[in-house]
Amino acid sequence: MPERDIPEHYLDGYARILAEVSATGRRLTREEIESRRALGEQAADAGHGLRALVGAHLAAARACWPDVPGSADSTLAAVQQVIDAFAEGYERAQRLAVRQEEAARREFIDDLLYGRSDLGRLAERAERFGLRLSHAHAVAVAQGPAAYDEGSAVPRQVEQALIARFGNRNVLLTTKDGQMLCIAPGHENEVLPYFAKQAHAATDGGRVAIGRPQPGPGGVVQSYEEALSSLEMAERLGLDEPVLRATDMLVYPVLTRDRQAMADLVVNTLGPLTTARGGAQPLLDTLTAYFDSGCVAAEAARRLSLSVRAMTYRLERIHQLTGANPADAAHRYMLQTAVIGARLLDWPTVELPQQSRA
């Protein structure tokens, strides 16, 4: 803002202070310093730039510079005190505004994700943060080795990267429960993948899940829950992909929708593995590596640090115990589904109840 646009009342008493200081050589009183701080707070609240305000003070000092021999040092000291106190008040007001903004954002995010506010009021508040809840939105959730909070370095770094790349595209970046959230319009297909890339790089190994675009205020919640569910599924399945998309993981909620049916499949199909020497876990790991490697025995053996001969023996042992051959396409789907179910239900660590079905 140009200096001429700075209201004169932010300089009230300034010329008098300089005149008295030049004549007496005294320092500013406590009341004078506090009055400068108060004016600095007012200027910050009014939205004036600190650079222009400092320039206005220097210009005013030049205009009323006292013509008293030997007064230059005391006058310069007074100018320094005035500007220092004014800037202190300005910065104090800005810190308070930042804290209030962070509190308002956290309250809005809580209300948005837990539905604790009237939808009309929520939509009005959303516009303040650049969201139009009548449109579709998607949510990405980043989880790192350490918890994030609103003012930590990683969220600031990621937010700066997003602003530099996309500018203002109605994107909201925040933190919740130690995780970093990015809410973006559903049609902005580049924003969340870029957020995921930046978050993964900034956390040196963090993981990001991206929910599907969903319409309306409830869509933000639904996309957020999909992202959280994807992170949980990846943890339980031992997936190591840095970026997870809810679209690619829809099969897992479907498989676990009837938990009892899945438990029955796991126990009936894989239960005989518990009779093997060493228990079921080594053979379950064998099946997992075999299916994850595209049913290529040599690749699965490499992943498990086994010889191909040992891998082949394990597959044959699984066939003997379960009656299902992992190399047979007719048996493979049942075995692979049961293996996924075992990982989701934490079997064999957790004993699964079995229920007979008519």
Secondary structure, DSSP 4 states (H G I P E B T S, - for coil): --GGGS-GGGGTTHHHHHHHHHHH-PPPPHHHHHHHHHHHHHHHHTT--HHHHHHHHHHHHHHT----TT-HHHHHHHHHHHHHHHHHHHHHHHHHHHHHHHHHHHHHHHHHHHT-S-HHHHHHHHHHTT--TTS-EEEEEEE-SS---TTSHHHHHHHHHHHHHH-SSS-EEEEETTEEEEEEETT-TTHHHHHHHHHHHHHTS-EEEEPPPB-SHHHHHHHHHHHHHHHHHHHHHT---SEEEGGGGTHHHHHHSSHHHHHHHHHHHHGGGGGSTT-SHHHHHHHHHHHHTTS-HHHHHHHTT--HHHHHHHHHHHHHHHS--TTSHHHHHHHHHHHHHHHHTTTTTSPPP-----
